[in-house]
């Protein structure tokens, strides 16, 4: 992965500078054409939060010449009403009997003066759209656009960081209310439904996930809500997040014990987990690599003898997607730079018994780290 690059113009969330920066990186890396269909890459670059469907919508960025949008004619008014409408992008609207891929290929060829040799499509482009682009640009090599777009998206502007901070504060308010819903005798599904309603009530426009892993279910990091009833002295992992009106996400995990106190062994290894999360967070600063932040958490847990029970990476980037670059994992030697935002979330999982995780969203700053979540990180005891 290349060096992360901050887009010019850090004020508004979306400016034409983002498109121009993507074009410059594409040219630098030898990519002739970027084709980005509905999803977070499209929303990031031009502000159009398009609905993914069988009709082709695409932002097309050639390495030279002006970028343009290919959209179904019936959705052109939606583009005009979105932030993309103010960016001055040429809009190529197609009718139901047109071939939008042929339209895209002709417009791209006119700008480049030749067929593109390398075409990069968004990582989450539907297969039928990627294959349609490939057919229309026969002879072009198709690849993933992530090495281009991630260099921009990894480094958040000041405005983006404040959006993430607002999302973090909103999800903190939900965790602060957990005693209202998490009680002995209630099912995970019942608790999850109340949490989902609170995620909206506390300032989100959508719920991304509600993980309520009680007792042995807490040993499954991505446990789905179930009909299991919360028992006295259960450890319960609550991992929740949502989307705000600007599209930026929250993601925060706390672990609770309900209707009693933890036994001595649980208290011992949970203290190890808390120390690992603190140590990993403290390691965040410019120049430190992503894998070094992961290693900081892993060393604490390994040294205490619980390493085999830490079964996932330490973190993931966050922004318009809950999971995006940079990934805080062994093997990622990307140096951190100011503006990178990601989770720090070590966990310990004992199959068949219980588990625990502590997760905050943090931002690498010029002189260290800023944590965007508050609230108690110790094992939170709730009445039964």
C-alpha positions in Angstrom: 0.0 0.0 0.0 1.4 3.4 -0.9 2.0 6.4 1.3 -1.3 7.9 2.7 -2.2 11.3 1.2 -4.5 13.9 2.7 -6.8 15.5 0.1 -6.4 19.2 -0.6 -9.1 21.3 1.0 -9.9 20.1 4.5 -12.9 22.3 5.2 -16.1 21.0 3.5 -16.7 17.2 3.7 -16.9 17.0 -0.1 -15.0 19.1 -2.6 -13.9 18.6 -6.2 -10.4 18.5 -4.7 -11.1 14.9 -3.7 -11.8 13.9 -7.3 -8.7 15.7 -8.5 -6.5 14.0 -5.9 -7.8 10.6 -6.9 -7.0 11.4 -10.5 -3.4 12.5 -9.5 -2.8 9.3 -7.5 -4.2 7.2 -10.4 -1.8 8.9 -12.8 1.1 8.5 -10.4 0.4 4.7 -10.1 -0.2 4.1 -13.8 -3.9 3.6 -13.6 -5.6 5.1 -16.7 -9.2 5.1 -15.6 -11.1 4.9 -12.2 -14.7 3.6 -12.3 -16.5 3.9 -9.0 -20.0 2.6 -8.7 -22.5 3.2 -5.7 -20.9 2.8 -2.4 -18.7 4.6 0.0 -15.9 5.4 -2.5 -18.4 7.2 -4.7 -19.9 9.0 -1.8 -16.5 10.0 -0.5 -15.3 11.4 -3.8 -18.3 13.3 -5.0 -21.0 13.2 -2.3 -23.5 11.2 -4.2 -25.0 8.5 -1.9 -26.4 6.4 -4.8 -28.6 3.3 -4.4 -26.9 0.2 -5.7 -29.0 -1.4 -8.4 -28.9 -3.2 -11.8 -28.8 0.2 -13.6 -25.3 1.5 -13.9 -24.3 4.6 -12.0 -20.5 5.4 -12.0 -18.1 8.2 -11.4 -15.4 7.9 -14.1 -12.0 9.5 -13.5 -9.5 9.4 -16.4 -5.9 10.1 -15.7 -6.2 13.1 -18.0 -9.2 15.0 -19.0 -12.3 15.8 -17.0 -14.1 13.3 -14.8 -17.8 12.6 -15.4 -20.8 10.8 -14.0 -22.7 8.1 -15.9 -26.3 7.9 -14.4 -29.7 6.6 -15.4 -31.7 9.6 -16.7 -34.5 8.9 -14.2 -32.0 9.5 -11.4 -30.3 12.6 -12.8 -32.4 14.9 -10.6 -31.1 13.1 -7.5 -27.5 13.8 -8.6 -28.3 17.5 -9.0 -29.8 17.6 -5.6 -26.8 15.9 -3.9 -23.4 17.5 -3.1 -22.2 16.1 -6.4 -24.5 18.6 -8.2 -22.3 21.5 -7.1 -19.0 20.0 -8.2 -19.2 20.9 -11.9 -18.9 17.2 -13.0 -20.3 16.5 -16.5 -23.4 14.3 -16.2 -23.9 11.7 -18.9 -27.5 10.5 -18.5 -28.6 7.3 -20.3 -32.0 6.1 -21.3 -33.5 2.7 -20.6 -32.7 1.4 -24.1 -29.1 2.7 -24.1 -25.9 0.7 -23.3 -24.4 2.7 -20.4 -21.1 0.7 -20.6 -20.7 1.7 -24.3 -21.4 5.3 -23.3 -18.8 5.1 -20.6 -16.2 3.6 -22.9 -16.8 6.3 -25.6 -16.5 9.2 -23.2 -13.4 7.7 -21.5 -11.7 7.1 -24.9 -12.4 10.6 -26.0 -10.7 12.0 -23.0 -7.7 9.7 -23.0 -7.3 9.6 -26.8 -7.0 5.8 -26.7 -8.4 2.8 -24.9 -7.2 2.6 -21.3 -4.6 -0.1 -20.6 -5.4 -0.2 -16.8 -8.9 0.3 -15.4 -9.5 0.3 -11.6 -13.0 -0.4 -10.3 -14.2 0.0 -6.7 -13.6 -3.0 -4.4 -17.3 -3.5 -3.8 -18.5 -3.0 -7.4 -21.2 -5.5 -8.4 -19.8 -8.2 -10.6 -22.3 -7.5 -13.4 -21.0 -3.9 -13.5 -17.3 -4.8 -13.4 -17.8 -7.3 -16.2 -19.8 -4.8 -18.2 -16.9 -2.3 -17.9 -14.5 -5.0 -18.9 -16.5 -6.0 -22.0 -16.9 -2.4 -23.1 -13.2 -1.8 -22.7 -12.0 -4.9 -24.3 -8.2 -5.3 -24.0 -8.0 -3.3 -20.8 -6.7 -4.9 -17.6 -9.2 -4.6 -14.7 -8.0 -4.1 -11.1 -9.1 -2.9 -7.8 -9.2 0.9 -7.1 -8.5 0.5 -3.3 -4.7 1.4 -3.6 -5.8 4.7 -5.1 -8.8 5.7 -3.1 -7.6 4.3 0.2 -4.7 6.7 0.2 -7.2 9.5 0.4 -9.8 7.9 2.7 -7.4 6.7 5.3 -6.4 10.3 6.2 -9.4 12.2 7.6 -9.8 15.9 7.4 -10.5 17.9 10.5 -14.2 18.0 9.5 -14.3 14.3 9.1 -12.7 13.7 12.5 -15.4 15.9 14.1 -18.1 13.9 12.4 -16.5 10.7 13.8 -16.3 12.4 17.2 -20.1 13.2 17.1 -20.8 9.6 16.1 -18.6 8.4 19.0 -20.4 10.6 21.5 -23.8 9.4 20.3 -22.8 5.7 20.8 -21.3 6.5 24.2 -24.7 7.8 25.3 -26.2 4.4 24.3 -23.7 2.5 26.4 -24.4 4.8 29.3 -28.0 3.7 29.3 -27.2 -0.1 29.2 -28.7 -0.7 32.7 -32.1 0.2 31.3 -32.2 -2.9 29.1 -29.5 -5.4 30.0 -31.0 -7.4 32.9 -31.2 -11.0 34.0 -34.2 -12.8 32.4 -34.2 -10.8 29.2 -33.2 -12.4 25.9 -30.3 -11.1 23.8 -32.9 -10.3 21.0 -35.0 -8.2 23.4 -32.0 -6.3 24.7 -30.7 -5.8 21.1 -34.1 -4.3 20.0 -34.0 -1.7 22.7 -30.4 -0.9 21.9 -31.2 -0.4 18.2 -34.0 2.0 19.1 -31.6 3.9 21.4 -29.0 4.2 18.7 -31.5 6.1 16.6 -32.8 8.1 19.5 -29.3 9.2 20.5 -28.4 10.7 17.2 -27.8 8.1 14.4 -29.9 7.8 11.3 -29.3 4.1 10.9 -28.2 1.0 12.9 -25.2 -0.9 11.5 -25.1 -3.7 14.1 -26.0 -4.7 17.6 -24.0 -7.6 19.1 -25.2 -8.8 22.5 -23.1 -11.8 23.4 -24.1 -13.2 26.7 -22.4 -16.0 28.6 -20.8 -18.5 26.2 -22.1 -16.5 23.2 -19.6 -13.8 24.2 -16.8 -16.1 23.0 -18.0 -15.5 19.4 -16.8 -12.1 18.4 -19.4 -11.5 15.7 -22.3 -13.3 17.5 -25.8 -12.7 16.1 -28.6 -11.8 18.5 -30.3 -14.9 19.8 -33.1 -16.1 22.1 -30.7 -16.9 24.9 -31.8 -15.5 28.2 -29.3 -13.5 30.2 -28.3 -15.3 33.4 -27.1 -14.0 36.7 -23.3 -13.2 36.7 -23.1 -13.5 32.9 -20.4 -11.6 31.1 -22.1 -9.8 28.2 -20.2 -8.3 25.2 -22.1 -5.4 23.7 -20.6 -4.2 20.4 -22.8 -1.5 18.7 -22.6 1.0 15.9 -24.5 3.1 13.5 -24.5 5.7 10.7 -24.9 9.4 11.2 -26.6 11.8 8.8 -23.3 12.6 7.1 -22.5 8.9 6.6 -19.8 8.6 9.3 -19.9 5.7 11.6 -19.6 4.7 15.2 -18.3 1.5 16.7 -17.8 0.9 20.4 -17.6 -2.3 22.6 -18.0 -2.6 26.3 -18.3 -5.7 28.4 -20.8 -6.0 31.3 -21.4 -8.4 34.1 -25.1 -8.7 35.1 -26.6 -9.5 38.5 -23.4 -10.2 40.4 -19.7 -9.8 40.5 -17.2 -11.6 38.3 -15.2 -14.5 39.8 -11.5 -14.0 40.6 -10.2 -15.6 37.4 -12.4 -13.4 35.2 -11.3 -10.3 37.1 -7.7 -11.3 36.6 -7.8 -11.8 32.8 -10.1 -8.9 32.2 -7.5 -6.7 33.9 -5.0 -8.0 31.4 -7.4 -7.1 28.5 -7.8 -3.6 29.9 -4.0 -3.2 30.2 -3.6 -4.4 26.6 -6.2 -1.9 25.3 -4.5 0.9 27.2 -1.0 -0.1 26.0 -2.1 -0.4 22.4 -3.9 3.0 22.4 -0.8 4.7 24.0 1.4 3.3 21.2 -0.5 5.3 18.6 1.6 8.2 17.2 2.9 9.3 13.8 5.5 6.9 12.3 4.5 3.9 14.3 3.3 1.2 12.0 -0.2 -0.4 12.1 1.3 -3.8 12.9 3.3 -2.2 15.9 0.0 -1.1 17.4 -1.4 -4.6 17.0 1.8 -6.0 18.6 1.5 -3.7 21.6 -1.8 -5.2 22.5 -0.8 -8.7 21.7 2.4 -8.6 23.8 0.4 -7.8 27.0 -2.0 -10.6 26.4 0.7 -13.1 25.4 2.9 -12.3 28.3 0.0 -13.0 30.7 -0.6 -16.4 29.1 -3.9 -15.6 27.3 -2.5 -15.1 23.8 -4.3 -18.1 22.2 -7.6 -16.5 23.2 -7.0 -13.2 21.3 -8.2 -14.4 17.9 -8.6 -11.3 15.7 -6.7 -8.2 14.6 -6.5 -5.3 17.0 -8.4 -2.8 14.9 -9.8 -1.5 11.6 -10.2 2.0 10.1 -13.5 3.7 10.2 -15.2 6.5 8.3 -18.0 6.1 5.7 -17.5 2.4 6.2 -17.4 0.7 9.6 -14.5 -1.4 8.4 -12.0 0.3 6.1 -8.2 0.9 5.8 -6.0 1.1 7.7 -6.2 -2.4 9.3 -4.3 -2.8 12.6 -2.9 -6.2 12.1 0.4 -8.1 11.8 1.9 -7.7 8.4 0.6 -4.2 7.8 3.8 -2.1 7.9 2.0 1.1 6.9 3.3 4.0 9.1 0.5 5.9 10.9 0.1 9.6 9.9 -2.0 12.3 11.6 -5.7 12.0 10.6 -5.8 8.2 10.5 -8.9 7.0 12.5 -9.3 3.4 13.6 -10.5 1.1 16.3 -8.4 -0.4 19.1 -10.3 -3.5 20.3 -8.4 -6.4 21.7 -10.5 -9.3 23.1 -10.1 -12.5 25.1 -12.5 -15.4 24.2 -12.9 -18.6 26.1 -14.9 -21.0 24.0 -18.0 -22.5 25.7 -17.6 -20.1 28.7 -17.5 -16.4 28.0 -15.6 -13.6 26.3 -14.7 -9.9 26.6 -13.7 -7.0 24.3 -12.9 -3.3 24.8 -13.2 -1.1 21.8 -12.6 2.6 21.2 -12.2 4.7 18.1 -8.9 6.6 18.1 -7.3 9.2 15.8 -3.6 9.6 15.2 -2.7 13.2 15.9 0.4 15.3 15.3 1.8 14.4 18.8 0.0 11.2 19.7 -3.5 10.0 19.9 -7.0 11.2 20.5 -9.7 8.8 21.8 -13.2 9.5 20.4 -15.1 7.3 22.9 -15.5 7.8 26.6 -17.2 5.7 29.3 -16.0 3.1 31.6 -13.5 0.5 30.2 -13.4 -1.6 33.3 -15.8 -4.6 33.6 -19.1 -2.8 34.2 -21.3 -4.4 36.9 -25.0 -4.0 36.3 -27.8 -4.9 38.7 -29.8 -8.0 37.9 
